[in-house]
């Protein structure tokens, strides 16, 4: 019987030590400074220009700015792209997005729609605006609706005006475009 009581005491000591070790602050996974935004901004606005020429304007309901990683996460972004003469080229809307504040590249995801000034509409789930190359790319499924017809396919490379479009694969649809 004495052995049984000793085992009970040892088990109790092991249990208490385990609880103390698990609750020790050094073992808790706390948020690092990189996981927390440096700033949270409502009614966020960002304007990008090169040599005085407007490239795009980004508006979002909310933005989470991460200074260390040079990233800005945006909620419900609306991006207005401009052509070389400063006229409206196209408008992009999405549910979520991200801005690389180092190179001004944009990433949009979740119900992405791009509409040009001539009413061409691109539907996709995600895309990237490469600011240096001035083009849109995606590997996701795309649907392009215009006055010339409806085209679908997998992946895309295009300019912001959706004038020079290359669909990467699985192209289908009808169009009056001359290829």
C-alpha positions in Angstrom: 0.0 0.0 0.0 2.8 2.4 0.8 4.2 2.0 -2.8 0.8 2.9 -4.2 0.7 6.1 -2.2 4.2 7.0 -3.4 3.3 6.5 -7.0 0.3 8.7 -6.5 2.5 11.4 -5.1 5.0 11.1 -8.0 2.2 11.2 -10.6 0.9 14.4 -8.9 4.3 16.0 -8.9 4.8 15.1 -12.6 1.4 16.5 -13.5 2.0 19.8 -11.7 5.5 20.2 -13.3 4.0 19.5 -16.7 1.3 22.2 -16.2 4.0 24.7 -15.0 6.2 23.9 -18.0 3.4 24.3 -20.5 2.3 27.6 -19.0 5.8 29.0 -18.8 6.0 32.3 -20.8 9.1 31.2 -22.7 7.2 28.3 -24.2 4.0 30.2 -25.2 3.9 31.1 -28.8 3.4 34.9 -28.7 3.0 37.1 -31.8 6.2 38.5 -33.0 6.5 42.1 -34.1 6.4 41.0 -37.7 3.1 39.2 -37.3 1.5 42.4 -35.9 1.0 45.3 -38.3 2.9 48.5 -37.7 -0.2 50.5 -38.6 -3.9 49.8 -39.3 -5.4 52.4 -41.6 -9.1 52.8 -42.5 -10.1 54.5 -45.8 -6.7 53.7 -47.1 -5.4 55.6 -50.3 -2.2 55.0 -52.2 -1.1 56.8 -55.3 1.7 55.5 -57.6 3.3 57.7 -60.3 6.5 57.6 -62.4 8.1 60.9 -63.5 4.9 62.8 -62.7 2.7 60.4 -64.7 -0.1 58.6 -62.7 0.3 54.8 -62.8 -2.5 53.8 -60.5 -4.5 54.8 -57.4 -5.5 52.2 -54.8 -8.4 52.7 -52.4 -9.3 50.2 -49.7 -11.6 50.0 -46.7 -8.8 49.0 -44.4 -5.0 48.4 -44.7 -2.6 46.6 -42.5 0.9 48.0 -42.9 3.9 45.7 -42.1 7.0 48.0 -42.2 9.6 45.2 -41.7 8.4 43.1 -44.7 7.4 46.1 -46.8 3.9 44.6 -47.3 0.5 46.2 -47.0 -2.5 43.9 -46.8 -5.7 45.6 -48.1 -9.4 44.8 -47.6 -11.8 45.4 -50.5 -9.3 47.2 -52.7 -10.3 49.2 -55.7 -7.4 50.1 -58.1 -7.7 52.6 -60.9 -5.1 52.2 -63.6 -4.1 55.1 -66.0 -2.6 54.9 -69.5 0.4 56.9 -70.8 -1.7 60.0 -71.4 -3.2 60.0 -67.8 -6.6 58.8 -68.9 -8.5 56.0 -67.0 -7.4 52.7 -68.4 -9.1 50.1 -66.2 -10.5 49.5 -62.7 -9.8 46.5 -60.6 -11.9 45.4 -57.6 -11.3 42.4 -55.3 -12.1 41.3 -51.7 -8.5 41.2 -50.6 -5.1 42.3 -51.8 -1.5 43.1 -51.0 0.9 45.8 -52.0 4.7 45.4 -52.0 5.7 48.9 -50.8 9.3 48.3 -52.0 8.5 47.8 -55.7 4.8 48.8 -55.9 3.7 45.4 -57.2 0.1 44.5 -56.4 -1.6 41.2 -55.7 -5.4 40.9 -55.8 -7.4 37.8 -54.8 -10.9 36.5 -54.1 -13.5 37.6 -56.7 -11.2 39.7 -58.8 -12.8 41.8 -61.6 -11.0 44.2 -64.0 -13.1 46.4 -66.2 -11.5 48.6 -68.9 -12.7 52.0 -70.2 -14.1 50.2 -73.3 -16.2 47.8 -71.2 -14.0 44.7 -71.5 -14.2 42.7 -68.3 -11.8 40.1 -66.8 -13.0 37.7 -64.1 -10.5 35.6 -62.1 -9.7 34.5 -58.6 -6.3 36.1 -58.3 -3.8 38.2 -60.2 -0.5 40.1 -59.9 0.3 43.6 -61.2 4.0 43.7 -62.0 4.8 47.4 -61.8 8.2 47.3 -63.4 6.9 45.3 -66.4 3.5 47.1 -66.4 1.5 43.9 -66.9 -1.0 41.6 -65.2 -0.3 38.0 -64.8 -2.2 35.0 -63.3 -2.1 31.2 -63.4 -5.8 31.0 -62.3 -8.8 30.4 -64.5 -9.8 33.6 -66.4 -12.9 34.7 -68.2 -12.8 37.7 -70.5 -16.1 39.3 -71.7 -16.1 42.0 -74.3 -18.0 43.3 -77.3 -16.0 41.0 -79.5 -17.1 37.8 -77.5 -16.4 35.6 -74.5 -13.1 33.8 -74.0 -12.0 31.6 -71.1 -8.8 29.9 -70.3 -6.1 29.0 -67.8 -3.6 31.7 -66.9 -3.1 35.1 -68.5 -0.5 37.8 -69.3 -1.9 41.2 -70.3 -1.4 44.9 -70.1 -3.7 47.0 -67.8 -5.9 48.0 -70.7 -6.6 44.3 -71.6 -5.5 45.2 -75.2 -2.6 42.7 -75.5 -3.9 39.5 -73.9 -2.1 36.1 -73.9 -4.1 33.2 -72.4 -1.6 30.5 -71.3 -3.7 27.3 -71.9 -7.1 25.7 -72.2 -8.5 28.5 -74.3 -12.2 28.3 -75.3 -15.0 30.6 -76.4 -16.1 32.7 -79.3 -14.7 36.0 -80.4 -14.7 38.4 -83.3 -11.0 39.1 -82.6 -8.6 38.8 -85.6 -5.7 36.7 -84.5 
